[in-house]
Amino acid sequence: MDELILQLINFIQVGTVVLVSPLVAGIINRLKAIVESRHGPPILQPYYDLSKLFKKEVVVPDRSSIIFLLAPFLSFSAYLVISLVVPIVTPYPLPYGILLDLLGGALMFGFAGIVGIIAAMDARTNYTILSASRSATFTALAEPTLIMVFFGVATISGTNNPYVTNNILASSPSWYLSATHILVMGAFFMLLLFETGRLPLESSGLMEFGMLDDGKVMEYSGKLLALVKWGGYMKQFMLMAVFLNVFALPWWMSSDVSVAGTFYSIVTLFLKLFALILVIVVIEESLAKLRLFKILDFLAISFSLGLLSVIAYFLVGGGGI
């Protein structure tokens, strides 16, 4: 019976990621519009966009290969696998939680990103190749930063298991307030801003000088573009949830193995997400726009914080467990 309940909770978690992630994107866009004193799109606009794209015809570049067609499905599948194993609505591991730790989840995110870069190269147009090369350049620094963050997590919990880290930080104020954890949390938050495209760029969107994620998917259309966008919403939602549940706010998750306890955790997750969204919107709207090459400086600072978190553990120690 317990196994059946865990499988049901796992299904609820995946359903939450798949169905609710566009809503988070809609809330962010709506709040940005309010801050900028404009009406902006409705909160449900991402759902309208996906519905419209799924009804449109798929157009494929003449010189592309099967890679271009498979990439959206591979990336979307990778995000589905991640949603099975990361702590989103429970502080206890679900049936498939043993398959991946934090490092394994990062590799799956990296796999989805690499597939997107390869597909952009396979489209063989100037703008997609330009965006792919830029993404590869920035990813070359973002991935080592993520590794340093996991080293910092490993010093805290002795493992890269996100559930263990959540329980330790939630129950040990000394570890939560330690220099190691604070530096790790800062590094991961900076990486979160980059990975979710929340850094204000001087020329963003489809303008050539600031072209990144939008440029990579320029040749996609119809159902394939819908899958790409939906996967992006899921990635953003899961990165935010992991940051909140593992690093920033590891409390207020029900340890009761029941559907009622799961829905309680979903409600508290929404409250935490809303607070994080407010912080992100304020940062995105108040910071001066960065030139594209300054992203490397931003990621270098994030990497330095991750490195300092490990050094701080050996110099000043952490908290007691």
Secondary structure per residue as TSV (DSSP state, phi and psi in degrees):
chain	resnum	aa	ss	phi	psi
A	1	M	-	360.0	-43.9
A	2	D	H	-61.6	-38.6
A	3	E	H	-63.6	-39.2
A	4	L	H	-65.0	-41.2
A	5	I	H	-64.7	-41.4
A	6	L	H	-63.2	-39.7
A	7	Q	H	-64.4	-39.4
A	8	L	H	-65.2	-42.2
A	9	I	H	-63.6	-39.5
A	10	N	H	-60.6	-41.1
A	11	F	H	-63.9	-41.2
A	12	I	H	-63.5	-40.0
A	13	Q	H	-63.5	-47.1
A	14	V	H	-62.8	-42.0
A	15	G	H	-61.9	-37.0
A	16	T	H	-63.2	-44.6
A	17	V	H	-63.4	-47.5
A	18	V	H	-68.7	-44.5
A	19	L	H	-87.5	-27.7
A	20	V	H	-99.4	-20.5
A	21	S	H	-57.4	-37.7
A	22	P	H	-63.6	-30.1
A	23	L	H	-63.7	-39.2
A	24	V	H	-61.9	-43.5
A	25	A	H	-61.9	-39.3
A	26	G	H	-65.0	-39.3
A	27	I	H	-65.3	-42.2
A	28	I	H	-61.1	-47.9
A	29	N	H	-64.0	-37.1
A	30	R	H	-68.0	-43.8
A	31	L	H	-66.0	-37.4
A	32	K	H	-60.7	-40.8
A	33	A	H	-64.4	-39.6
A	34	I	H	-64.2	-44.2
A	35	V	H	-62.0	-34.6
A	36	E	T	-86.5	6.6
A	37	S	T	60.0	42.4
A	38	R	S	-132.2	164.2
A	39	H	-	-69.7	-50.8
A	40	G	-	75.4	174.7
A	41	P	-	-76.1	157.9
A	42	P	-	-68.1	160.8
A	43	I	T	-60.7	-32.8
A	44	L	T	-86.8	9.2
A	45	Q	H	-56.9	-40.2
A	46	P	H	-57.5	-35.5
A	47	Y	H	-67.0	-40.8
A	48	Y	H	-62.9	-41.5
A	49	D	H	-63.4	-45.0
A	50	L	H	-63.7	-42.5
A	51	S	H	-61.3	-41.4
A	52	K	H	-66.6	-42.3
A	53	L	H	-66.7	-36.9
A	54	F	H	-66.2	-17.5
A	55	K	T	-94.0	-7.4
A	56	K	S	-90.6	161.2
A	57	E	-	-76.6	147.7
A	58	V	-	-91.7	126.0
A	59	V	-	-115.3	128.9
A	60	V	-	-115.0	135.7
A	61	P	-	-59.1	145.3
A	62	D	T	-61.0	-39.2
A	63	R	T	-91.7	3.7
A	64	S	-	-79.2	163.7
A	65	S	-	-114.3	-169.4
A	66	I	H	-64.4	-23.1
A	67	I	H	-59.2	-40.4
A	68	F	H	-60.8	-37.1
A	69	L	H	-77.7	-35.4
A	70	L	H	-80.2	-26.8
A	71	A	H	-54.5	-47.9
A	72	P	H	-59.8	-37.1
A	73	F	H	-69.9	-39.4
A	74	L	H	-65.9	-44.5
A	75	S	H	-65.0	-45.4
A	76	F	H	-61.9	-39.8
A	77	S	H	-64.9	-38.6
A	78	A	H	-61.7	-41.8
A	79	Y	H	-67.5	-33.8
A	80	L	H	-64.1	-41.8
A	81	V	H	-62.4	-43.3
A	82	I	H	-62.0	-39.0
A	83	S	H	-65.7	-17.4
A	84	L	H	-77.1	-24.0
A	85	V	H	-119.4	-21.9
A	86	V	S	-84.1	154.1
A	87	P	-	-77.1	97.4
A	88	I	S	-108.3	-44.0
A	89	V	S	-125.1	2.0
A	90	T	-	-139.2	145.2
A	91	P	S	-88.0	-0.3
A	92	Y	S	-115.9	149.2
A	93	P	-	-68.1	140.3
A	94	L	-	-90.0	173.2
A	95	P	T	-52.0	-33.2
A	96	Y	T	-101.7	9.8
A	97	G	T	-65.1	-21.8
A	98	I	T	-78.3	-9.9
A	99	L	S	-72.3	-36.9
A	100	L	-	-136.9	140.1
A	101	D	-	-101.2	-165.6
A	102	L	H	-60.4	-41.0
A	103	L	H	-65.3	-41.5
A	104	G	H	-63.9	-39.8
A	105	G	H	-62.9	-39.6
A	106	A	H	-63.6	-38.3
A	107	L	H	-64.9	-35.8
A	108	M	H	-68.6	-41.3
A	109	F	H	-60.9	-42.7
A	110	G	H	-63.2	-38.6
A	111	F	H	-60.2	-45.8
A	112	A	H	-62.3	-39.4
A	113	G	H	-66.3	-42.8
A	114	I	H	-64.6	-40.7
A	115	V	H	-59.9	-40.7
A	116	G	H	-63.8	-40.0
A	117	I	H	-65.8	-44.0
A	118	I	H	-62.5	-41.3
A	119	A	H	-65.2	-38.6
A	120	A	H	-64.4	-39.2
A	121	M	H	-66.0	-37.1
A	122	D	H	-69.0	-24.1
A	123	A	H	-65.4	-26.9
A	124	R	-	60.5	41.5
A	125	T	-	-117.3	157.8
A	126	N	H	-59.8	-44.5
A	127	Y	H	-71.4	-40.4
A	128	T	H	-67.6	-39.0
A	129	I	H	-67.1	-39.4
A	130	L	H	-60.5	-46.6
A	131	S	H	-66.3	-38.6
A	132	A	H	-64.6	-42.1
A	133	S	H	-65.5	-38.7
A	134	R	H	-66.1	-43.2
A	135	S	H	-61.8	-40.6
A	136	A	H	-63.8	-37.6
A	137	T	H	-63.7	-46.8
A	138	F	H	-71.1	-36.3
A	139	T	H	-63.5	-30.9
A	140	A	H	-61.7	-23.9
A	141	L	H	-100.5	-28.1
A	142	A	H	-69.1	-38.7
A	143	E	H	-65.3	-45.4
A	144	P	H	-60.4	-33.4
A	145	T	H	-63.0	-42.5
A	146	L	H	-64.2	-38.1
A	147	I	H	-63.6	-41.7
A	148	M	H	-64.3	-36.6
A	149	V	H	-61.1	-41.3
A	150	F	H	-71.3	-31.3
A	151	F	H	-61.8	-42.5
A	152	G	H	-62.8	-40.6
A	153	V	H	-64.0	-39.8
A	154	A	H	-64.5	-33.0
A	155	T	H	-68.4	-28.8
A	156	I	H	-76.8	-47.6
A	157	S	H	-106.7	-10.7
A	158	G	S	75.2	8.2
A	159	T	S	-158.4	164.3
A	160	N	-	-99.4	15.3
A	161	N	-	-73.9	117.7
A	162	P	H	-64.5	-30.2
A	163	Y	H	-69.6	-39.2
A	164	V	H	-64.2	-43.7
A	165	T	H	-61.6	-42.7
A	166	N	H	-59.1	-47.2
A	167	N	H	-66.6	-38.5
A	168	I	H	-67.0	-47.7
A	169	L	H	-67.8	-33.7
A	170	A	H	-71.1	-27.7
A	171	S	H	-106.2	-6.6
A	172	S	-	-126.0	95.0
A	173	P	H	-58.5	-32.7
A	174	S	H	-66.2	-38.5
A	175	W	H	-70.2	-40.7
A	176	Y	H	-62.1	-37.9
A	177	L	T	-92.0	5.2
A	178	S	S	-70.5	155.3
A	179	A	H	-61.1	-37.0
A	180	T	H	-59.4	-48.1
A	181	H	H	-68.5	-41.6
A	182	I	H	-62.2	-42.7
A	183	L	H	-67.8	-40.5
A	184	V	H	-61.6	-43.5
A	185	M	H	-63.5	-40.5
A	186	G	H	-64.3	-42.7
A	187	A	H	-63.3	-43.4
A	188	F	H	-68.6	-36.2
A	189	F	H	-64.6	-41.8
A	190	M	H	-63.3	-40.2
A	191	L	H	-65.9	-36.0
A	192	L	H	-60.6	-43.2
A	193	L	H	-60.8	-40.0
A	194	F	H	-71.0	-48.2
A	195	E	H	-66.0	-28.4
A	196	T	T	-95.4	6.1
A	197	G	T	68.7	32.3
A	198	R	-	-100.6	10.2
A	199	L	S	-82.6	127.4
A	200	P	-	-71.8	116.5
A	201	L	B	-103.6	152.9
A	202	E	T	-62.9	-40.0
A	203	S	T	-134.0	89.5
A	204	S	-	-97.8	-178.3
A	205	G	T	76.1	-133.1
A	206	L	T	-98.0	10.3
A	207	M	-	-74.7	137.7
A	208	E	G	-57.2	-40.4
A	209	F	G	-71.7	-19.6
A	210	G	G	-121.6	17.7
A	211	M	-	-73.0	122.3
A	212	L	S	-132.6	-101.8
A	213	D	H	-63.2	-40.9
A	214	D	H	-64.0	-34.5
A	215	G	H	-69.4	-34.6
A	216	K	H	-63.6	-31.5
A	217	V	T	-104.7	16.5
A	218	M	T	-60.4	-32.7
A	219	E	T	-87.7	-3.2
A	220	Y	-	-84.0	153.0
A	221	S	-	-154.2	166.0
A	222	G	H	58.1	-136.1
A	223	K	H	-63.7	-35.0
A	224	L	H	-65.7	-41.8
A	225	L	H	-65.9	-35.5
A	226	A	H	-62.4	-43.2
A	227	L	H	-63.6	-40.9
A	228	V	H	-62.6	-46.9
A	229	K	H	-65.7	-42.0
A	230	W	H	-63.0	-42.0
A	231	G	H	-61.4	-37.8
A	232	G	H	-63.8	-39.3
A	233	Y	H	-63.2	-42.6
A	234	M	H	-64.5	-41.7
A	235	K	H	-59.8	-46.3
A	236	Q	H	-61.3	-46.0
A	237	F	H	-61.1	-46.2
A	238	M	H	-69.6	-39.2
A	239	L	H	-63.3	-40.4
A	240	M	H	-64.9	-42.9
A	241	A	H	-64.5	-42.5
A	242	V	H	-64.9	-41.5
A	243	F	I	-60.3	-42.3
A	244	L	I	-73.9	-48.5
A	245	N	I	-78.5	-26.9
A	246	V	I	-101.3	-37.0
A	247	F	I	-107.9	-59.0
A	248	A	I	-83.9	-51.3
A	249	L	-	-132.0	75.5
A	250	P	-	-77.5	9.6
A	251	W	-	-99.3	179.8
A	252	W	S	63.4	34.7
A	253	M	-	-115.8	128.9
A	254	S	-	-72.6	129.0
A	255	S	-	-89.4	2.4
A	256	D	-	-75.1	120.0
A	257	V	-	-79.1	80.9
A	258	S	S	-156.8	163.2
A	259	V	H	-66.1	-38.8
A	260	A	H	-61.8	-44.5
A	261	G	H	-63.2	-35.1
A	262	T	H	-65.1	-44.4
A	263	F	H	-67.6	-32.1
A	264	Y	H	-60.8	-43.6
A	265	S	H	-66.0	-33.7
A	266	I	H	-65.5	-41.8
A	267	V	H	-63.5	-46.4
A	268	T	H	-65.8	-33.6
A	269	L	H	-63.0	-40.2
A	270	F	H	-62.8	-40.3
A	271	L	H	-63.9	-42.8
A	272	K	H	-66.4	-40.1
A	273	L	H	-62.4	-40.1
A	274	F	H	-63.8	-40.9
A	275	A	H	-63.7	-42.5
A	276	L	H	-65.5	-39.4
A	277	I	H	-61.4	-41.6
A	278	L	H	-59.3	-43.9
A	279	V	H	-63.4	-45.1
A	280	I	H	-63.7	-42.9
A	281	V	H	-63.5	-42.7
A	282	V	H	-61.5	-43.7
A	283	I	H	-64.0	-45.8
A	284	E	H	-65.2	-34.8
A	285	E	H	-90.5	-17.7
A	286	S	H	-99.7	-25.9
A	287	L	S	-74.3	146.0
A	288	A	-	-66.0	144.5
A	289	K	-	-65.4	137.6
A	290	L	B	-90.4	146.0
A	291	R	-	-73.2	153.8
A	292	L	T	-57.5	-42.8
A	293	F	T	-69.9	-15.1
A	294	K	H	-71.8	-13.5
A	295	I	H	-59.8	-35.6
A	296	L	H	-62.3	-39.8
A	297	D	H	-64.6	-40.9
A	298	F	H	-61.0	-46.0
A	299	L	H	-68.8	-32.1
A	300	A	H	-64.7	-38.5
A	301	I	H	-65.6	-41.6
A	302	S	H	-61.8	-42.7
A	303	F	H	-62.3	-39.7
A	304	S	H	-63.6	-38.9
A	305	L	H	-64.9	-41.3
A	306	G	H	-62.6	-41.0
A	307	L	H	-66.2	-41.2
A	308	L	H	-64.9	-30.1
A	309	S	H	-63.9	-39.6
A	310	V	H	-69.7	-42.8
A	311	I	H	-62.5	-40.0
A	312	A	H	-62.2	-34.6
A	313	Y	H	-62.5	-42.2
A	314	F	H	-79.2	-24.3
A	315	L	H	-86.9	-48.2
A	316	V	H	-115.0	-5.1
A	317	G	-	75.3	-176.5
A	318	G	-	-124.7	-146.7
A	319	G	-	-98.6	170.8
A	320	G	-	-84.8	147.3
A	321	I	-	-104.7	360.0
